[in-house]
């Protein structure tokens, strides 16, 4: 099974069977004659009184008579008609339909029905055995069933049928992981089939008691994920509501524990139903790990935390930040002329020029050492296939370097952004995001456990603490993310808004944006990091910024997550009857 961190089943296997037609046996009159012999023998009034051994002798005797008096074609035709009469209805087929499927198939060995429930298959086996029907074989297999098929679709993934050739040239079908955890953890989930070898006589019949080789099956391991299915459901509901409200189709939300790197929830849109798998072509793109985009101002934690970590600035360092700054052959702009701003005010007001000045102090080489140290331009290593590494090439032109300081000329993924903010919410280390918590045997034995894995110390714990103080002010009066507030808690975060880059034609699309918010709480001891990104919202009800679209989605998610996680409030909640209490 695939289960969540609390053992709640997400995916499990249901035993089913496939029914195969073997034309080599079906069209062999020497074998088909057994079926006709059974019909004649069972119609005799003495049949019920015969012992099992006597019945076998009687069938063999009648078989010889039938072979002598009937033509080979007549034997095959009568046996085929009998087989169709007995099996068509239990297989859910019309007789003509079943006959056509058999006669028109070019394959000598092919499935006539797949994924039949085990109880129905058992009944069919009895019919085939009792009536000496030839040319029909059964293969036990499993069907993957998803308990909540609309939740955690991209990270759970699905299985598909793989066609293989056996040693004797027959076509066999095996269920294999095709996507998500089902694919990345297939070697642990799938187990090993068992096998028993028998001897057959000259007529192709199994000789009883001749099993001379037995390979017992080995059960697969259960994969326990790091996600909490309750948190996952909360995030899915709020992202869907936000996409509907702001008229967008694509986006993602990732929730990470900054102390361990464990992914607590991961949602991508659009998505699909795991059981019916409709519209896979359009909706299977896992936005959370495969989408690459320019992040806008959420990337400003790089220039600011790097300059702070290198002791080039302090939280109180003041910069002159005009609305327009000419730099040789290019300029850097900001929408508002802010004048003199402290380090913390630059973050609070998301000032482009202030961030560019700090990046210049670092220099291209040192700045990009931090860019790569935060995990950009490389895969995070999460246990899912298809992850996009993003782009973070060191720029050769000063204009490109300037743009990288405030959110352009760098391509990021949602999982990279969530991991980067976990550096600041944690102790300054970049942790490898994990989605698999452990591998567990069916008896509950933990076979393997995936512990937190550090990818390097990016900034000092002291720098991380100072950045948390600055990022808290972003959600306060005067900051760009006041709509990210959660009653009763100090919230830290940063907004991002970037003009959408056209990946097909190149250039930028006027009026199209990628808006985002990266936040965590409680500020002093963060329990989770939550990154929200929405692509190309079409709403006209609000201005399309990270602070007006992504931030309120974060607020609703974080409010519900705090209740789900039983987080103790850190701040007084404003009461209309209490003028002293203050809301944060």
N, C-alpha and C positions, 0 to 999 in steps of 0.2 A: 504494500500500500504506500501511498504518499499521504502523510499526515502533517498537520500544523504543529507548532511548538508545544501545544497542549495535548497532542494525540488525537485531535479531531480528524476523521478521515476526509481526505480531499479526492483521492482516486483509489479505486480498488478493483480487483479482478473478479469477474463472475464466470464460473465454468460453463462453457458452451461446446458445441461440437459442429463439425462440418461433415457433410455427407458427400462422398466422392463416387463417381462412376468409373469403373475400370472396364473399358470396352474389350480388352483382351479376354477377360473372363466372361463378360456379358455375352459376347458373340461366339464363344466357344461351345459348340453343341454338346461336347462331352461333359462340360460342367453344367450347362443349362439343363441337361437331362435330369440332374438331381432335383431341381425344382418341380419338374413335371412328375417325376416319380413320387415325390411327396404328396402331390395333389391326389394321384390315384390311390396311394396307400392310405392316406387319411380319410378317404371317402368310404373305405371298406368298413363294414360293421365290426370287425374284430380288432380294429386299430387301437381302440382305447384299452383293450385288455392286454396288449403286447407290452413286454418289458422294453426298456431303452435299447438294450442290445438287439432284441428281436426286431424292433422298429428299424434300426440301422440295416440289419440284414435284409429286411423286406424292401427298403428303398433301393439298396444295391441290386437286388434281384429285378425289381421293376425297371430300374434304370437300363439294364441290359436289354430288356424287352423293347423299351421305348427306342433305344438307339437302333435296334434291328428293324423296327417297323416304320419309324418316322424319318423323313428326310432331315438333313442338318438344318436347312432354312426353316422348316416348320417347327423344329424344336426350339430354335432361337426365338422365332416370332412369338410362339405361345408363352415361353418363359418371360420375354420382355413384356407382353401384355399383362401377365400375372403380376410381375414386379410393379408395373405402373398402377395397376388396380389397387394393390396393397399399400403403396407408398405415397401416391400423389396427394391424397387428402391430408394425411398427417404432415406432409411437407408444405402444405398451404398452396398447392399447385393444382391446376386443372390437368386432366389426363392428357389432352391434346398438347397442352403447353409443355408437359414433362417429356412426352414422346418427341416433340420437335426439338427440344433442347438437347436430347440425347443423339438424335439422328443427324442433326446439323453440325454438331461439334466436330471439329477436325482433330481435336486432341484425343488421345487414347485414355488419358487419365485427367479428370477435371471435376471441379466441385459442382454439384447440382443444387446444393443449399448450404449456406454458411450461417454461423452464429445461431444455431438452434439451441434453445434452452436445454439444459442437461436432462431434465425429466422427460422431455419429448424425445430427445435423442435415445434415451434408455428404452423407451417404448418401441422406437423404430428398430433398435438392435434386436429386441425380442422378436419382432415380426420377421426380420431378415433371417435370424437364426432358426426359428421354429419352422419357417416355410422353405428352408434350404435355398433361399434366394442367392444367386451368384452375381458377381460384378458390382457389388455395393460395399463400400468400405467407410469406416468412420474414423475421424481424427479428432481427438479431444484437444481443445484449445481454450483460450480465455478471451473474454471480452472486457475491455476497460470501461468502467463506469465511474462517472464523476458526480459526487453527491450534490455539489452546488455548481452546476455547469456554467453559470454566468459569472462566477467569482474566480479571481486569480487565474484567468484563462491563459494569458501569455506566459506567466512564469510556470504554471503547471504543465502546459503543453498537452500533447496527445500522441496516441499511437496510430500506426497505419500498417497495412498488410504488405509484407515483402514477399515476392515470389522467388523461390529457390528451386534448384534441381537437386534431387537426391542421388545417391550413388547408383541406383538402378534406373536413373533417367526420368523418374516421375517428377511431376511438378508438385512442390509443397509450398505451403503458405505459412509464414511466421509473422506474429505481431511484433513490431519493433517501434521504439520511440522515434518520433519524427520531429519533435519540437519541444522546447522548454525543458523542464526537469525530466520529463519522460524520455527525452533524448540524451541529455547530458549525464543522467544517472542510470542509463539503460543497463550497463554492465552489472550494476548492483541489484536493480529491480527485477531483471528478467529471470534469474535462476538458470536451471539447466533441465532440459527434458529428460525423462527416463526412457529406457529402451529395453525390450525383451525380444530375444530372437527365438524363432521356432523353426522346425523342419516341416516341409510339406511333402506329400507323397507325389507320385507321378501324375496324379490328376490335379495337382495344385491345392489339395485340401490340407489343412493343418493337421499334423499327427499329434493327438493328445499326449501330454506328458513329455514332450520333447524340448521344452525350453532349456536351452543349453548356455544361454548368456543373459545376464541381467545387470543393467545399469540403473540403479535407483535414481529417481529425480531428486534434484536439490532445489529447495525453495529459494526464491529471491529474498533480498533484504528489504525491509521497510525503510523508506527515506523520510526522516523527520525534518521538516523545514523550519526555518527561523521565524516565518511569518505567524502572526496571530490572526486566525480567520475572522475573529470579531473585529479587530482593527482593520483588516482588509475590507470587510463589508462596509464599515464606516467610511473609509476613504473612497470606495467605489461609489457609494451613494452621493457623497458630497461633490466628487468630481463630476459625476453625471449631472447633478443639479447645476453646478457651475457652468458646465458646457452649454446646457440648455439656456440658462439665464443670459449668458454673454454671447450666445450664437456662435459657437465654435464646435468643430468636429474632432480635432486632434489635440492630444495633450497627455500629460502623465503626472503622477504623484508618487514620490518615494518617501517612505518613513524608515529611518535608520536609528539604531541605538548607538550613540557616539562613543560609548565606552567599550563596545565589543565589535562594532562593524556589522552586527546582525541586521538584516533587512526585516523589518516588522510588517511592512506592507509595501506592495508595489503594484501600481495600476497603470495600464496604458489604454488609450482610446484612439480609434475605435477598436472594438473587440468582437468576440463571437461566442457561440454556445459550444461547449466542449463535447456535448453528446451528439448534436446534429451536424456540427462543423460546417454550417452554411457560410457563404461569403468569405471563405478563407483567403482567397486571392486578394481581396481588398482590405481585410481586417486583421491579418495575422502579423503585421508589422509591429514589433515590440518597441513602442516609442521610448520606453524607459531606458533601454540599453542600446537601441539602434538609431535613434534620431540624433542628427548632428546639426547644431545651429549656433549662431553667434548669440551669446547670452545677455549682452547689454550690461547694465550696472551691477548685477550680482557678482561679476568678476572683479569688482573693485576691492574685494578683500585681499587680492593678491598684492597689488601695489602698496596698500596701506599696511597690512600685516608684515610684509617683507621689510618695508622701510622701518617699521617699529622694531622688528626683530633684529635688524642690523644697527639699531640705536642711532639711526640717522634722524629720527624724529621722536618726540614724546607725545602723549595725548594732548598736551597743551601747546605744541608747536603751531605757530600761526603762518598761514600762507596768504598771499594776495591772489585772489581768484576773480579776475574780470570775466566778462561774458565772451570775450574774444581775445585769443592770444596768437600772434603771428610767430611762426617758427620757420625762418628761412623761406622755403618754397611751399609751405603748407601752414594751415591754421588749426587751432583747437578751439572748439566753441562749447558754450554752455547756455542753456536757455535763459538763465537768470544771472545778472551781474550781482555777485554776492559780496564783493569786497574782501575784507580780511576775515578769514575763517580759520578756526583751530582744526587740528587733526580730526577731532571727533565731529566737528560741524561739517567737515568735508564728507564724512561718511553719512552723517545724518541727512544732509541735503543732496547727497549723491552728486557731488561736483566733479565734472570731468577734468577741469584744468588742474584742480588740486591733486587728483590722482595721477595725472600726467606728470606733474612736477615731482611727485615722489618716485615714480618710475624712472624719471631722468636721473634723479639722485642715485638710484641703484645702478643704472647703466643696463644696456641690453643684456649683456652676458649674465650678470648677477640676477637681474629680474627674471630671466628665463630659466635660471637654475631653480628659482622658487616656483615658476609656472609648472615645470616638470616635477618638482618635488611635491606639489599639491596633486599630482596625478593626471595632469592634462597632457594630451597627445599620446596616451597609452591606455591599453585596456585595464580596467580595474581588477580583473581576475575573478569576477563573480562567476559562480558555477552555472552559467547559462551560455548556450552557444549563440553565435551571431553578434556578439558585442562589437560595437563600433569604437575604434580607438580615438576618434576625434582627430583634430589637427592642431598642432602647437609648434609649428616650425619657427625657428628663430628668424625674425625679420631682418632683411638687409637694408631696407629703406627706412629712414627716420619717420616718415608719415605712417608706415605700417606699425612701427613700434609705438607711436602715440596712440593709435586706435586700439591696440591690444591692451592698453592700460584702462580703458573704460568700456570694453565689451565687444569690440569688433576685431577682425583679423585673427580670430581664434575660434575654432569649432569645438564645441563641448557636447557632452551627452548628459541627460538627467542624472544617471548614476554617478558620473564624475562630479557633478555639482553637489550632490548629496554627500558624497565622500569628502569633498573639499570642505564643506561647512562642518562636517563632523570633526575635522582637524581643530577648528576653533571652538566648537562645542565641547570637545574633549580636552586632552592634555597636550595638544600640538602634534600628535602623531597621525600619520595617514594610515588608516586601517584598511585592510582588504575587505570589501563588502562580501558578506557570506549570505547565502540563501539556504544552504543545507546545514542543519545543526548536527545531525548524527545519522548513522546507519544502524538499524536495529533488527535483530533476528526475531522470528515469530514468537520465541519464548520470552521476549523482552530483553535479551542480552544486548548491550550496546557493543557493536562490533568496531565501530570507529566514530570518533567525535572530532568535530572541526572547531578548534579553539581560536580565539582572536589572533590575527596575524598582522603584525606591523609591517608597513612598507617603508618606514623611515620616520625620523623625527624632523618635521618640517619647520616648526617654530617652537619656541620654548613654552612651557606651561604658563610662565608669566605673561608672555606676549598674547597667548590665547585668552587669558583672563582679561587683559586690557581691551582686546578686541570685543569680547562679550559685553563689556561696559559700553563701548562705543556703539555696538549694534543694537543694544537695548534702546538707545536714544533715537534710533531710526523709527521706532514704533510710538514714540512720544510726540507731544505737541511740537510742531516745527519739522518733524521727520516725514519721509515719503511713504511710510507704511503704518499710518495711524489706524487703518482699517484691519491691521493684522492683530490687534490687541485681543487678549483673552481675559475676561473678568476673573480676578483673583490670582493672576500670575504675571510675573515679569517675562515679557517676550523679547527675544532678540531676532533680528533678521535684516534682510536687504532686498530691495526691489530691483527688478530688471526689466527694461523695455528696449527692444532692438527692432529696427526695420527689417522685415523678412527678406532674406537673400533667396533669390530664385535659383534652386539647385540645378534646374534644367537649362535655362537660358543665360544664367549669370546675371549680375547686377542686382539691384534692389527693387522691390515692388512697392510703389508708393501706396500708402494707406493700409498696408499689411504689416502686422507686427507679431513678434514673439514676446509674450509677457510672462514674467515669472516672479516668484518670491521664494527665498530660502530662509527658513526660520527655525528656531528651536526654543525650548522652554522646559522648566523654569530657568531663568537666566543664570542663576548662581550654581545650579547643579542640573544641567540639561538631561532630561529623561529620553528625549527623542529629537531628531532633526527631521524636518519635513520640507521637501522641495516640491514646489508646484510650478508647472509650466503649461501654458496654453498657447497653442499656435493659431494665429490669424483669427482672433475674435471679430465678429462682424457687428457687435452691438453698437447702437447709437444712443443708448440710455446713459452711458458714462464715457468719459475719455478713456481711451484704450492704453492704460499704463499697468505696469506690474502692481502698483499700489492700489489701483481701483478695481482690478479683476482678480489677480492671483492672490493678493494679500487677504481679501475677505474670504476666499475659498479656504486659505490656510487657517483663518480664524475659526471657521465653522468646524473644520477637521480637528484642529487642536483642542477646541472646547470639548468635543466628544471624546477624543483620545484621553484627555486628562481625567474624565469621569471613568472611562473604561479601565484606565491604569491605576485608578484610585490615588492620583497625585494630590498630595496635601497642598492647599492654597498657600501661596507665599506673600500675598498682598491682601489688604482689606478690600472687600467688595462694596462698592458705593450703595448706600441705602438712601432713598429719597427722604427718609425721616431723620437721617443722621448727617448733618451738615459737616461734621468733622471728618468722617470717613472719606477716603479718596479712592478713585478707581484708576488702575493702571492698565 
